[in-house]
Amino acid sequence: MKNTNTANRTKRFLSLFLALATTAAALFFALSCKHANIAPTPPSPVSQETPLPEKKPVPGGSLRMVMPENLSVGNPDYCPLVVKTEEALTLYSLVYEPLITLDETNALVPCLAVKWSRNHADPTRWTVSLRENVSFHSGETFGADDVIYTWRRLNELGAESYYSTSLAKISSITKIDESTLSVTVNGNGIFDLYALNFPIIKASSPFDGTGPYRAARYNDERIKLEAFDAHWDRTPYISTVEFFSRDSNETALFSYDAGQLDFVPTAVLAAGKYRESGVTEVYNYMTQGMETMLFNHRRSILTKTAFRLGLAHAINRNRIITNVYMHKARSADVPVPPDSWLYNPAGTQIDYNPTLSVKLFEEAGLSRGDDGLFRLDDSPFELTLLVSGTNENTSRIDAANAIAAQLSEVGITVEIISAPHGYSEDDSEFMTALRSMNWDIALVGFNLNCSNDLKPYLSQHGANNYGGIPESDFADVLAAIADAGDEESAREAFYALQERFIERLPFMVLYFRLNSLVCTAELKGVSLIREPNIVRNIKNWYLLFE
Protein backbone atom coordinates (compact mmCIF):
# COMPACT_ATOMS: atom_id res chain seq x y z
CA MET A 1 0.00 0.00 0.00
CA LYS A 2 2.75 2.44 0.96
CA ASN A 3 4.67 1.90 -2.28
CA THR A 4 1.50 2.50 -4.32
CA ASN A 5 0.68 5.75 -2.58
CA THR A 6 4.26 6.94 -2.77
CA ALA A 7 4.27 6.28 -6.51
CA ASN A 8 0.97 8.14 -6.85
CA ARG A 9 2.38 11.10 -4.94
CA THR A 10 5.54 11.04 -7.08
CA LYS A 11 3.50 11.15 -10.30
CA ARG A 12 1.40 13.89 -8.81
CA PHE A 13 4.55 15.81 -7.91
CA LEU A 14 5.88 15.63 -11.49
CA SER A 15 2.64 16.94 -12.96
CA LEU A 16 2.43 19.60 -10.28
CA PHE A 17 6.00 20.68 -11.04
CA LEU A 18 5.12 21.23 -14.71
CA ALA A 19 2.04 23.21 -13.73
CA LEU A 20 4.11 25.35 -11.41
CA ALA A 21 6.09 26.66 -14.37
CA THR A 22 3.09 28.76 -15.32
CA THR A 23 1.48 29.32 -11.91
CA ALA A 24 4.48 29.98 -9.68
CA ALA A 25 3.32 33.39 -8.59
CA ALA A 26 0.00 32.07 -7.30
CA LEU A 27 1.66 29.21 -5.46
CA PHE A 28 4.27 31.39 -3.82
CA PHE A 29 1.52 33.76 -2.69
CA ALA A 30 -0.27 30.89 -0.96
CA LEU A 31 2.84 29.36 0.55
CA SER A 32 4.11 32.69 1.85
CA CYS A 33 1.33 32.62 4.42
CA LYS A 34 3.46 30.13 6.39
CA HIS A 35 4.81 33.06 8.34
CA ALA A 36 1.40 34.58 9.06
CA ASN A 37 1.27 35.59 12.69
CA ILE A 38 -2.50 35.22 12.79
CA ALA A 39 -4.86 32.35 12.67
CA PRO A 40 -8.22 31.36 11.30
CA THR A 41 -10.89 28.58 11.55
CA PRO A 42 -14.27 27.74 9.94
CA PRO A 43 -17.50 28.85 11.53
CA SER A 44 -18.39 25.33 12.58
CA PRO A 45 -16.25 22.78 14.48
CA VAL A 46 -13.83 20.83 12.31
CA SER A 47 -14.08 17.06 12.30
CA GLN A 48 -10.59 15.55 12.41
CA GLU A 49 -11.27 11.90 12.92
CA THR A 50 -10.41 9.39 10.21
CA PRO A 51 -13.12 6.71 9.88
CA LEU A 52 -11.47 3.56 11.23
CA PRO A 53 -11.67 0.44 9.07
CA GLU A 54 -13.18 -2.63 10.68
CA LYS A 55 -9.77 -4.18 11.02
CA LYS A 56 -7.33 -4.52 13.89
CA PRO A 57 -4.25 -2.23 13.94
CA VAL A 58 -0.94 -4.07 14.20
CA PRO A 59 2.53 -2.77 15.12
CA GLY A 60 4.84 -1.71 12.34
CA GLY A 61 5.50 0.89 9.71
CA SER A 62 7.53 4.08 9.61
CA LEU A 63 6.32 7.69 9.53
CA ARG A 64 8.54 10.34 7.93
CA MET A 65 8.28 13.88 9.28
CA VAL A 66 10.07 17.22 8.89
CA MET A 67 13.08 17.99 11.07
CA PRO A 68 12.53 21.25 12.99
CA GLU A 69 14.84 24.00 11.77
CA ASN A 70 18.04 24.60 13.79
CA LEU A 71 17.13 21.81 16.20
CA SER A 72 20.57 21.36 17.73
CA VAL A 73 22.18 24.75 17.10
CA GLY A 74 23.69 25.73 20.45
CA ASN A 75 22.14 22.57 21.91
CA PRO A 76 24.56 19.69 21.24
CA ASP A 77 22.88 17.43 23.81
CA TYR A 78 19.43 17.90 22.23
CA CYS A 79 18.10 19.15 25.55
CA PRO A 80 14.30 19.61 25.27
CA LEU A 81 14.37 22.54 27.72
CA VAL A 82 16.15 24.66 25.12
CA VAL A 83 13.52 24.39 22.38
CA LYS A 84 12.51 27.62 20.65
CA THR A 85 9.68 26.46 18.41
CA GLU A 86 6.55 24.35 18.59
CA GLU A 87 7.96 22.15 15.81
CA ALA A 88 10.86 21.21 18.08
CA LEU A 89 8.44 20.73 20.96
CA THR A 90 6.54 18.20 18.82
CA LEU A 91 9.65 16.13 18.17
CA TYR A 92 10.85 16.18 21.76
CA SER A 93 7.38 15.31 23.10
CA LEU A 94 7.83 11.85 21.57
CA VAL A 95 10.99 11.28 23.61
CA TYR A 96 10.37 13.20 26.85
CA GLU A 97 7.38 13.57 29.16
CA PRO A 98 6.30 16.18 31.76
CA LEU A 99 4.77 15.69 35.18
CA ILE A 100 1.44 17.08 33.99
CA THR A 101 0.39 17.36 30.37
CA LEU A 102 -2.60 18.83 28.52
CA ASP A 103 -5.44 17.17 26.69
CA GLU A 104 -7.07 18.41 23.48
CA THR A 105 -9.09 20.99 25.46
CA ASN A 106 -5.96 22.31 27.23
CA ALA A 107 -7.10 20.78 30.54
CA LEU A 108 -4.52 19.33 32.94
CA VAL A 109 -4.13 15.54 32.81
CA PRO A 110 -1.67 13.19 34.57
CA CYS A 111 1.54 12.05 32.93
CA LEU A 112 4.61 11.32 35.07
CA ALA A 113 2.57 12.66 37.99
CA VAL A 114 -0.57 10.64 38.76
CA LYS A 115 -2.28 13.05 41.17
CA TRP A 116 -1.85 16.36 42.99
CA SER A 117 -3.52 17.97 45.99
CA ARG A 118 -3.41 21.44 47.50
CA ASN A 119 -2.43 22.02 51.12
CA HIS A 120 -5.49 23.32 52.98
CA ALA A 121 -3.43 25.43 55.39
CA ASP A 122 -1.19 26.89 52.67
CA PRO A 123 -2.84 27.18 49.20
CA THR A 124 0.55 27.85 47.57
CA ARG A 125 1.78 24.31 48.40
CA TRP A 126 0.88 21.23 46.39
CA THR A 127 1.73 17.59 47.04
CA VAL A 128 2.47 15.81 43.76
CA SER A 129 2.50 11.99 43.59
CA LEU A 130 4.73 10.49 40.90
CA ARG A 131 4.04 7.51 38.68
CA GLU A 132 5.96 4.44 39.83
CA ASN A 133 7.76 1.78 37.77
CA VAL A 134 8.64 4.23 34.98
CA SER A 135 11.89 3.68 33.08
CA PHE A 136 14.07 6.01 31.10
CA HIS A 137 15.15 4.76 27.68
CA SER A 138 18.59 4.04 29.20
CA GLY A 139 16.96 1.59 31.61
CA GLU A 140 17.29 3.74 34.73
CA THR A 141 14.25 4.24 36.96
CA PHE A 142 12.43 7.56 37.03
CA GLY A 143 12.01 9.24 40.44
CA ALA A 144 11.82 12.47 42.38
CA ASP A 145 15.54 13.20 41.98
CA ASP A 146 15.11 13.48 38.20
CA VAL A 147 12.44 16.16 38.66
CA ILE A 148 14.69 18.07 41.05
CA TYR A 149 17.58 17.87 38.58
CA THR A 150 15.41 19.08 35.71
CA TRP A 151 14.07 21.95 37.81
CA ARG A 152 17.61 23.07 38.68
CA ARG A 153 18.66 22.85 35.03
CA LEU A 154 15.65 24.94 34.04
CA ASN A 155 16.70 27.61 36.53
CA GLU A 156 20.22 27.61 35.11
CA LEU A 157 18.87 28.19 31.59
CA GLY A 158 16.58 31.03 32.71
CA ALA A 159 14.99 33.01 29.88
CA GLU A 160 16.83 30.87 27.32
CA SER A 161 14.32 28.07 27.82
CA TYR A 162 10.96 27.63 26.09
CA TYR A 163 9.63 26.81 29.55
CA SER A 164 10.95 29.93 31.27
CA THR A 165 7.42 30.95 32.30
CA SER A 166 7.58 28.07 34.80
CA LEU A 167 10.23 30.02 36.70
CA ALA A 168 7.75 32.83 37.37
CA LYS A 169 5.03 30.42 38.53
CA ILE A 170 7.00 27.98 40.71
CA SER A 171 8.87 29.02 43.84
CA SER A 172 10.41 25.66 44.74
CA ILE A 173 10.24 21.90 44.16
CA THR A 174 11.44 19.66 46.99
CA LYS A 175 11.56 15.90 47.51
CA ILE A 176 9.36 14.24 50.15
CA ASP A 177 10.29 10.70 49.09
CA GLU A 178 11.16 8.86 45.87
CA SER A 179 7.61 9.11 44.56
CA THR A 180 6.36 12.34 46.16
CA LEU A 181 7.19 16.02 45.66
CA SER A 182 6.26 19.22 47.42
CA VAL A 183 5.72 22.05 44.92
CA THR A 184 5.39 25.64 46.11
CA VAL A 185 3.87 28.03 43.58
CA ASN A 186 3.72 31.81 43.59
CA GLY A 187 -0.07 31.98 43.39
CA ASN A 188 -3.06 30.45 45.11
CA GLY A 189 -4.75 28.54 42.32
CA ILE A 190 -4.79 25.53 40.06
CA PHE A 191 -3.59 27.46 37.01
CA ASP A 192 -0.09 27.64 38.49
CA LEU A 193 0.16 23.87 37.93
CA TYR A 194 0.37 24.50 34.19
CA ALA A 195 3.97 25.39 34.95
CA LEU A 196 4.67 21.67 35.59
CA ASN A 197 4.35 20.95 31.88
CA PHE A 198 8.13 20.97 31.28
CA PRO A 199 9.84 17.73 30.08
CA ILE A 200 11.82 15.68 32.60
CA ILE A 201 15.42 14.92 31.63
CA LYS A 202 18.06 12.55 33.03
CA ALA A 203 21.32 13.88 34.46
CA SER A 204 24.35 13.17 32.24
CA SER A 205 22.30 11.19 29.75
CA PRO A 206 21.60 13.13 26.51
CA PHE A 207 18.47 12.43 24.48
CA ASP A 208 17.20 10.09 27.21
CA GLY A 209 13.56 10.41 28.23
CA THR A 210 10.61 8.33 29.37
CA GLY A 211 8.42 8.95 26.31
CA PRO A 212 6.82 6.49 23.86
CA TYR A 213 9.79 6.74 21.47
CA ARG A 214 13.54 6.51 22.05
CA ALA A 215 16.28 8.12 19.99
CA ALA A 216 17.94 5.38 17.90
CA ARG A 217 20.01 7.63 15.62
CA TYR A 218 20.39 11.38 15.49
CA ASN A 219 22.34 14.17 13.86
CA ASP A 220 21.53 17.57 12.36
CA GLU A 221 20.20 16.04 9.12
CA ARG A 222 18.20 13.07 10.31
CA ILE A 223 16.71 11.73 13.53
CA LYS A 224 15.31 8.22 13.86
CA LEU A 225 13.03 7.37 16.78
CA GLU A 226 11.94 3.84 17.64
CA ALA A 227 8.93 2.75 19.70
CA PHE A 228 9.92 2.23 23.35
CA ASP A 229 8.67 -1.24 24.32
CA ALA A 230 9.11 -0.59 28.04
CA HIS A 231 6.95 2.53 28.09
CA TRP A 232 4.64 2.72 31.12
CA ASP A 233 1.66 3.21 28.81
CA ARG A 234 0.74 1.14 25.76
CA THR A 235 3.50 0.94 23.14
CA PRO A 236 2.62 2.92 19.97
CA TYR A 237 1.59 0.97 16.88
CA ILE A 238 3.95 2.85 14.56
CA SER A 239 7.41 1.32 14.95
CA THR A 240 9.61 4.20 13.83
CA VAL A 241 9.28 7.93 13.31
CA GLU A 242 11.99 9.58 11.24
CA PHE A 243 12.70 13.29 10.89
CA PHE A 244 14.45 14.65 7.79
CA SER A 245 15.98 18.11 7.53
CA ARG A 246 14.26 20.57 5.19
CA ASP A 247 15.08 24.27 5.00
CA SER A 248 11.49 25.54 4.94
CA ASN A 249 7.86 24.52 5.16
CA GLU A 250 7.59 25.19 1.41
CA THR A 251 10.37 22.70 0.72
CA ALA A 252 8.73 20.19 3.07
CA LEU A 253 5.49 20.36 1.08
CA PHE A 254 7.40 19.79 -2.16
CA SER A 255 9.15 16.84 -0.49
CA TYR A 256 5.78 15.44 0.50
CA ASP A 257 4.56 15.58 -3.10
CA ALA A 258 7.78 13.89 -4.19
CA GLY A 259 7.07 10.98 -1.83
CA GLN A 260 9.96 11.79 0.53
CA LEU A 261 7.81 12.73 3.57
CA ASP A 262 4.53 11.42 4.98
CA PHE A 263 3.56 14.12 7.46
CA VAL A 264 3.82 17.93 7.10
CA PRO A 265 2.08 20.45 9.40
CA THR A 266 1.59 23.80 7.69
CA ALA A 267 -0.02 27.23 8.03
CA VAL A 268 -0.53 27.53 4.26
CA LEU A 269 -4.08 28.72 3.62
CA ALA A 270 -4.40 26.66 0.43
CA ALA A 271 -3.34 23.37 2.07
CA GLY A 272 -6.67 21.80 1.12
CA LYS A 273 -5.49 21.47 -2.48
CA TYR A 274 -3.25 18.58 -1.40
CA ARG A 275 -6.24 16.43 -0.43
CA GLU A 276 -6.60 13.41 -2.76
CA SER A 277 -8.81 10.42 -2.02
CA GLY A 278 -6.79 7.38 -1.04
CA VAL A 279 -3.50 9.28 -1.32
CA THR A 280 -3.47 12.36 0.93
CA GLU A 281 -5.52 13.53 3.89
CA VAL A 282 -5.62 17.14 5.07
CA TYR A 283 -6.74 17.80 8.65
CA ASN A 284 -7.41 21.29 10.00
CA TYR A 285 -6.59 21.79 13.67
CA MET A 286 -7.03 24.52 16.25
CA THR A 287 -4.18 26.73 17.35
CA GLN A 288 -3.74 29.22 20.18
CA GLY A 289 -3.48 32.01 17.59
CA MET A 290 -6.10 34.66 18.37
CA GLU A 291 -6.81 37.44 15.90
CA THR A 292 -8.19 40.62 17.46
CA MET A 293 -9.32 44.14 16.70
CA LEU A 294 -7.99 46.37 19.45
CA PHE A 295 -9.67 49.61 20.53
CA ASN A 296 -7.73 52.67 21.67
CA HIS A 297 -9.25 53.46 25.06
CA ARG A 298 -7.55 56.86 25.07
CA ARG A 299 -9.86 58.08 22.30
CA SER A 300 -13.07 59.49 23.79
CA ILE A 301 -15.47 57.87 21.35
CA LEU A 302 -13.84 54.46 21.89
CA THR A 303 -14.27 54.69 25.67
CA LYS A 304 -18.00 54.27 25.04
CA THR A 305 -19.09 50.64 25.23
CA ALA A 306 -22.03 51.31 22.89
CA PHE A 307 -19.67 52.49 20.15
CA ARG A 308 -17.35 49.48 20.54
CA LEU A 309 -20.31 47.11 20.41
CA GLY A 310 -21.60 48.95 17.35
CA LEU A 311 -18.32 48.25 15.55
CA ALA A 312 -18.46 44.59 16.55
CA HIS A 313 -22.03 44.08 15.31
CA ALA A 314 -21.10 45.68 11.97
CA ILE A 315 -18.41 43.10 11.17
CA ASN A 316 -19.34 39.89 9.39
CA ARG A 317 -16.54 37.60 10.54
CA ASN A 318 -17.78 34.54 8.66
CA ARG A 319 -17.53 36.45 5.40
CA ILE A 320 -13.91 37.37 6.18
CA ILE A 321 -13.10 33.78 7.19
CA THR A 322 -14.50 32.53 3.88
CA ASN A 323 -13.14 35.17 1.48
CA VAL A 324 -9.79 36.01 3.09
CA TYR A 325 -8.77 32.99 5.15
CA MET A 326 -10.27 30.21 3.02
CA HIS A 327 -12.11 28.79 6.04
CA LYS A 328 -8.86 28.52 8.01
CA ALA A 329 -10.23 30.36 11.04
CA ARG A 330 -12.98 29.87 13.59
CA SER A 331 -15.14 32.75 14.75
CA ALA A 332 -14.97 33.56 18.47
CA ASP A 333 -16.36 36.26 20.74
CA VAL A 334 -14.11 35.90 23.80
CA PRO A 335 -10.36 35.44 24.37
CA VAL A 336 -10.83 31.74 25.09
CA PRO A 337 -10.38 29.12 22.33
CA PRO A 338 -13.77 27.66 21.38
CA ASP A 339 -12.51 24.11 22.06
CA SER A 340 -11.13 24.95 25.52
CA TRP A 341 -12.48 23.30 28.67
CA LEU A 342 -12.97 26.86 29.96
CA TYR A 343 -15.07 28.11 27.05
CA ASN A 344 -18.76 28.73 27.77
CA PRO A 345 -20.75 27.57 24.70
CA ALA A 346 -23.96 28.99 26.20
CA GLY A 347 -22.49 32.44 26.79
CA THR A 348 -23.69 35.65 25.18
CA GLN A 349 -22.48 36.08 21.60
CA ILE A 350 -22.04 39.05 19.27
CA ASP A 351 -23.87 38.46 16.02
CA TYR A 352 -23.60 40.31 12.73
CA ASN A 353 -26.41 42.89 12.99
CA PRO A 354 -25.90 46.11 11.02
CA THR A 355 -29.29 47.48 12.09
CA LEU A 356 -28.36 47.18 15.76
CA SER A 357 -24.94 48.60 14.91
CA VAL A 358 -26.49 51.85 13.61
CA LYS A 359 -28.63 52.20 16.75
CA LEU A 360 -25.58 51.73 18.99
CA PHE A 361 -23.60 54.37 17.07
CA GLU A 362 -26.46 56.83 17.60
CA GLU A 363 -26.60 55.88 21.28
CA ALA A 364 -22.88 56.68 21.50
CA GLY A 365 -23.52 60.24 20.24
CA LEU A 366 -22.96 59.98 16.49
CA SER A 367 -25.45 61.36 13.97
CA ARG A 368 -26.01 60.13 10.43
CA GLY A 369 -25.99 62.63 7.59
CA ASP A 370 -28.00 62.63 4.38
CA ASP A 371 -25.05 60.94 2.67
CA GLY A 372 -25.40 57.96 5.02
CA LEU A 373 -22.11 58.72 6.79
CA PHE A 374 -21.88 59.24 10.53
CA ARG A 375 -20.71 62.54 11.97
CA LEU A 376 -19.52 63.55 15.41
CA ASP A 377 -20.40 67.05 16.68
CA ASP A 378 -21.44 67.98 13.12
CA SER A 379 -17.93 67.17 11.84
CA PRO A 380 -16.91 64.38 9.45
CA PHE A 381 -16.05 61.24 11.41
CA GLU A 382 -13.28 58.83 10.44
CA LEU A 383 -11.43 55.99 12.17
CA THR A 384 -7.82 54.97 11.55
CA LEU A 385 -7.13 51.24 11.37
CA LEU A 386 -3.53 50.14 11.98
CA VAL A 387 -2.52 46.82 10.41
CA SER A 388 0.72 44.94 9.77
CA GLY A 389 1.62 43.48 6.44
CA THR A 390 4.34 42.59 3.96
CA ASN A 391 4.44 41.88 0.25
CA GLU A 392 4.84 38.17 1.08
CA ASN A 393 1.81 37.96 3.35
CA THR A 394 -1.20 40.12 2.63
CA SER A 395 -3.87 38.18 4.54
CA ARG A 396 -4.13 40.60 7.42
CA ILE A 397 -4.22 43.61 5.09
CA ASP A 398 -6.93 41.87 3.07
CA ALA A 399 -8.88 41.36 6.31
CA ALA A 400 -8.41 45.06 7.17
CA ASN A 401 -9.80 46.06 3.75
CA ALA A 402 -12.78 43.76 4.29
CA ILE A 403 -13.45 45.28 7.73
CA ALA A 404 -13.17 48.83 6.33
CA ALA A 405 -15.66 47.94 3.60
CA GLN A 406 -18.12 46.46 6.09
CA LEU A 407 -17.91 49.47 8.39
CA SER A 408 -18.46 51.70 5.38
CA GLU A 409 -21.74 49.87 4.75
CA VAL A 410 -23.05 51.19 8.09
CA GLY A 411 -21.68 54.73 7.60
CA ILE A 412 -18.27 54.58 9.30
CA THR A 413 -15.33 55.78 7.22
CA VAL A 414 -12.01 54.00 7.86
CA GLU A 415 -8.48 54.98 6.84
CA ILE A 416 -6.11 52.01 6.77
CA ILE A 417 -2.52 52.54 7.94
CA SER A 418 -0.19 49.66 7.06
CA ALA A 419 3.23 49.15 8.65
CA PRO A 420 5.68 46.29 7.98
CA HIS A 421 6.13 43.64 10.63
CA GLY A 422 8.14 40.41 10.51
CA TYR A 423 7.36 37.31 12.53
CA SER A 424 8.30 37.82 16.21
CA GLU A 425 9.83 41.24 15.55
CA ASP A 426 9.49 43.46 18.60
CA ASP A 427 11.00 46.61 17.08
CA SER A 428 9.27 46.66 13.69
CA GLU A 429 7.54 49.73 12.29
CA PHE A 430 4.21 48.15 13.14
CA MET A 431 5.11 47.53 16.80
CA THR A 432 6.47 51.07 17.11
CA ALA A 433 3.23 52.46 15.70
CA LEU A 434 1.13 50.18 17.91
CA ARG A 435 2.87 51.35 21.09
CA SER A 436 2.54 55.01 20.06
CA MET A 437 -1.27 54.64 20.20
CA ASN A 438 -1.74 57.06 17.30
CA TRP A 439 -4.56 54.91 15.95
CA ASP A 440 -8.21 54.21 16.69
CA ILE A 441 -8.48 50.50 15.99
CA ALA A 442 -5.74 47.97 15.19
CA LEU A 443 -5.63 44.39 13.90
CA VAL A 444 -3.24 42.38 16.09
CA GLY A 445 -2.58 38.64 16.37
CA PHE A 446 -1.64 36.96 19.66
CA ASN A 447 -0.61 33.44 20.60
CA LEU A 448 -2.37 32.65 23.86
CA ASN A 449 -0.48 30.75 26.54
CA CYS A 450 -1.91 27.29 27.19
CA SER A 451 -2.09 28.18 30.90
CA ASN A 452 -5.09 30.42 30.06
CA ASP A 453 -3.45 33.50 31.58
CA LEU A 454 -5.39 36.56 30.40
CA LYS A 455 -3.73 39.12 32.67
CA PRO A 456 -1.34 40.26 29.90
CA TYR A 457 -4.38 41.28 27.83
CA LEU A 458 -6.87 42.58 30.40
CA SER A 459 -4.88 44.05 33.29
CA GLN A 460 -3.92 47.73 33.11
CA HIS A 461 -0.17 47.10 32.93
CA GLY A 462 -0.36 43.84 31.00
CA ALA A 463 2.31 43.33 28.36
CA ASN A 464 -0.31 42.91 25.62
CA ASN A 465 -2.72 45.63 26.74
CA TYR A 466 -1.85 47.88 23.81
CA GLY A 467 -5.27 49.53 23.85
CA GLY A 468 -4.99 50.89 27.39
CA ILE A 469 -7.85 48.93 29.03
CA PRO A 470 -8.52 50.36 32.53
CA GLU A 471 -7.55 48.17 35.49
CA SER A 472 -10.96 48.46 37.15
CA ASP A 473 -12.75 46.68 34.31
CA PHE A 474 -11.43 43.17 35.01
CA ALA A 475 -9.39 43.20 38.23
CA ASP A 476 -11.95 41.27 40.28
CA VAL A 477 -12.61 38.49 37.76
CA LEU A 478 -8.88 38.05 37.06
CA ALA A 479 -8.30 37.72 40.82
CA ALA A 480 -11.04 35.08 41.07
CA ILE A 481 -9.40 33.08 38.27
CA ALA A 482 -5.98 33.30 39.93
CA ASP A 483 -7.39 32.03 43.25
CA ALA A 484 -9.46 29.16 41.81
CA GLY A 485 -8.26 26.01 43.56
CA ASP A 486 -10.07 23.36 41.53
CA GLU A 487 -11.55 22.82 38.07
CA GLU A 488 -15.10 23.66 39.09
CA SER A 489 -14.23 27.04 40.58
CA ALA A 490 -11.84 27.74 37.68
CA ARG A 491 -14.56 27.13 35.11
CA GLU A 492 -17.03 29.26 37.09
CA ALA A 493 -14.54 32.15 37.25
CA PHE A 494 -13.81 31.92 33.52
CA TYR A 495 -17.50 31.91 32.67
CA ALA A 496 -17.90 35.11 34.70
CA LEU A 497 -14.96 36.69 32.86
CA GLN A 498 -16.47 35.82 29.48
CA GLU A 499 -19.79 37.47 30.36
CA ARG A 500 -17.96 40.57 31.58
CA PHE A 501 -15.90 40.61 28.40
CA ILE A 502 -18.99 40.59 26.17
CA GLU A 503 -20.67 43.30 28.29
CA ARG A 504 -17.73 45.71 28.13
CA LEU A 505 -15.92 44.51 24.99
CA PRO A 506 -12.45 45.92 25.79
CA PHE A 507 -11.32 44.60 22.40
CA MET A 508 -12.96 42.46 19.75
CA VAL A 509 -11.95 38.83 19.25
CA LEU A 510 -12.38 38.04 15.57
CA TYR A 511 -11.33 34.40 15.20
CA PHE A 512 -8.79 31.75 16.15
CA ARG A 513 -6.37 30.39 13.57
CA LEU A 514 -6.44 26.93 12.08
CA ASN A 515 -3.36 25.19 10.74
CA SER A 516 -3.36 22.08 8.57
CA LEU A 517 -1.76 18.66 8.64
CA VAL A 518 -0.95 17.21 5.22
CA CYS A 519 -0.28 13.49 5.55
CA THR A 520 -0.44 10.16 3.78
CA ALA A 521 -3.90 8.56 3.63
CA GLU A 522 -2.27 5.37 4.96
CA LEU A 523 -2.04 6.99 8.38
CA LYS A 524 -5.13 5.91 10.32
CA GLY A 525 -6.57 6.67 13.77
CA VAL A 526 -5.75 10.38 13.56
CA SER A 527 -8.03 12.40 15.84
CA LEU A 528 -8.04 15.28 18.32
CA ILE A 529 -5.08 17.06 16.73
CA ARG A 530 -4.35 20.35 18.41
CA GLU A 531 -1.59 22.87 18.85
CA PRO A 532 0.87 23.07 20.51
CA ASN A 533 1.52 19.30 20.61
CA ILE A 534 -0.11 17.83 17.52
CA VAL A 535 1.30 14.31 18.12
CA ARG A 536 -0.07 13.91 21.65
CA ASN A 537 -2.24 10.96 20.51
CA ILE A 538 0.35 9.24 18.34
CA LYS A 539 0.01 5.99 20.29
CA ASN A 540 -3.42 5.57 18.64
CA TRP A 541 -2.16 6.16 15.09
CA TYR A 542 -1.28 3.24 12.87
CA LEU A 543 -0.09 2.42 9.37
CA LEU A 544 -0.72 -1.35 9.27
CA PHE A 545 -3.72 -3.48 10.13
CA GLU A 546 -4.92 -7.07 9.81
Secondary structure, DSSP 8 states (H G I E B T S, - for coil): -HHHHHHHHHHHHHHHHHHHHHHHHHHHHHHGGGG-S-----SS---------SS-EES--EEEEEE-TTSSTT-TT--GGG--SHHHHHHHHTT--BSEEE-TTS-EEESSEEEEEE-SS-TTEEEEEE-SS-B-TTS-B--HHHHHHHHHHHHHHGGGSTTTHHHHHEEEEEEEETTEEEEEESSSSGGGGGGG-SB---TT-TT--SSSEEEEEE-SSEEEEEE-TT-SS---S--EEEEEE-SSHHHHHHHHHTTS-SEEEE--TTGGGG-BTTTEEEEEEEEEEEEEEEE-TTSGGGG-HHHHHHHHHT--HHHHHHHTTTT-EEE-SSSS-TTSTT--TTS------HHHHHHHHHHTT-EE-TTS-EEETTEE-EEEEEEE--SS--HHHHHHHHHHHHHHHTT-EEEEEEE---TT-SSSHHHHHHHHT--SEEEEEEE--TT---HHHHSTT-TT-TT---GGGTHHHHHHHHH--SHHHHHHHHHHHHHHHHHH-SEEEEEEEEEEEEEETT-B-----BSS-TTTTGGG-BSEE-
